[in-house]
């Protein structure tokens, strides 16, 4: 994995706990959305846009042909999640899927490419459809393509 620096855990206890357990077990535990065994997650490490510190977030596992999607839904909130800004400022991220850890470049997708990835994401995690209805913003979708 390419990213180095000081890690600053999430202010959210459940995120801290899930990331710690996921990493400690190479993804054998804490690898689904809490309380839902049918919704798998990956852990993405990014560099903070303002702090420069490493931040880790569990996101839904949406994979296709070796690339992954990261959907900046924030549950349909009117604003983007903090990691959205991290990805824009520092598009090189590390992604752990189970025991597999690699470096990726994140980019926002639009048009037909976004539509295809949105459909894939909604097939994995149907609440994305409701999240989009709750907000006026088009929920951004990043595609993460492997670098290493």
N, C-alpha and C positions, 0 to 999 in steps of 0.2 A: 504494500500500500504506500502511496506516495506522500500523503499529507502528514506533516509533522507539526508539532507545536503544543501549546498548553490546551488541555481539554477543559471546557467549562460545561458541566452537566446542566441539563434543562432545569428551569425553575419548577417544572411540573414533576411531582414525585413519581407518578405512574410511568412517565417517560424515562426518568432516571432508572427506575427499577427494571423496566422492560429491557432497556439497552444493556444494563449491567448483566442481567441474566442471559440474554441472547448472546452477548459476547463471551461470557464465561463458559457457556456450554457449546460454543461453535454453532449456535442456531438450533440446537436440539430442543431447547426449551424457550418459552416466550417468543415463539416464531409465528404467532397468529395475533390478531386483534384481541385484546383482553376479553375473555368471555365468549369468543367465537372461534371455534376450531376450524371453521371453513373459510376464514379470511386470513391468508398468509401475509406476512410482512417481511421486509428487508430493512436493514439499518443503513442509513446514508450519513456519512460524515462530511460536513462542509466547513468552510472557513467563514467565520462571522464577518459580515459586511462592514460593521463598525469596529468590533472588538479585535478582529484578527484571530480570535481563539477558535479552536475546533469545537464544533457543535454536532451532536448526533441526534438523529430523528428516526423513529420507526415509521415507515410508510408502506402502503399497500404494495404487495408484490405483483407487478404487472410486467411480464417479460414476454418478448417476442423476438425470435431469431437472435438471441444474445444481447439485445438492447432492452432497456427498462424504461418505464414511464414513471414520473413522479408528478402527481396531480396536486396542484396547489389549491385545494378546496377549502381548507379551514372550516369544514362542516357547513359551508354555505354562508359564512360570515361576509360582511361587506368589504373586508380588507384581506389582503393576502397573508399567508402565514409568514413568520419571520424568515424561515429558510428560503422562501422565494427570493428575497433580496440577497441572501448569501449566494445563491446559485448564479444570480445575475452578476454580482461583483466578482465572484471567484468560481467560474464554471467547472473547474477541476474538482471532482468529488471522489470519495471512496465509498464503495457499496459492498456490503456483506450480505450474501444470500446463503443462508446456512453456514457452512464452514468456508465457503468460497469468498475471497476478498480480492477486489480488483479496483483499479482506478478508471474513472469514466469522465467524459466531458458532457456537461449538461447544456442543452439548448432548448429554448422555447420553440414549440412547433405551432404552425398555423395552417389554415385552409384544409385541404384534403388530408394532409398528413396528420393534423390535429384531430380531424374527424375520425380517422382510422384508429388512432391511439385512444381517443376518448371512448370509442366503442369497445375496444379491448379492456380498458379500465373499468367501464360500467359492467362488462361481463364478469369481471372478477369481483367487483364491489358495487352492487346495484345502488347503494345510498348516494353515490355520486350524482345520479339523476335527480334526486330530491334536493341535494345541495345546490345544484344549478338553478332550480326553481326558486330557491330561497334568496338568491342574490341577483343584483342587476349586473354585476361584472361577469364577463366570460371567464370561467375558471381556467387559469393557465395550465398547460400540460408541457412538462419538460420531457425530452427523450435523453436518456443517458447512454452514450456509446463508449464502449471499452477502449481504453488507451494502451494498457499494458498487455 
